[in-house]
Amino acid sequence: MLTLSVPDMSCGHCVKAITEAVQEIDTAATVSTDLDARTVRIETLADSVKILKSLDDAGYPATLR
């Protein structure tokens, strides 16, 4: 499981865009978000570097927590 800090995540649209970006890399990934904490938890077998790049490309730079 990955736990990411996504400081630019602030609304439902952000959550949708982040979920779609993750699922482009791993269609079976489970994504859960906490808007207040601006964190995303991802259950995936995909490489974290690929996930981080996909989020960055979608406009939501993230860091591992």
Buried (B, 14 or more C-beta within 10 A) or exposed (E): EBEBBBEEBEEEEBBEBBBEBBBBBBEEBEBEBEBEEBBBBBEBEBEEEBBBBBBEEBEBBBEEE
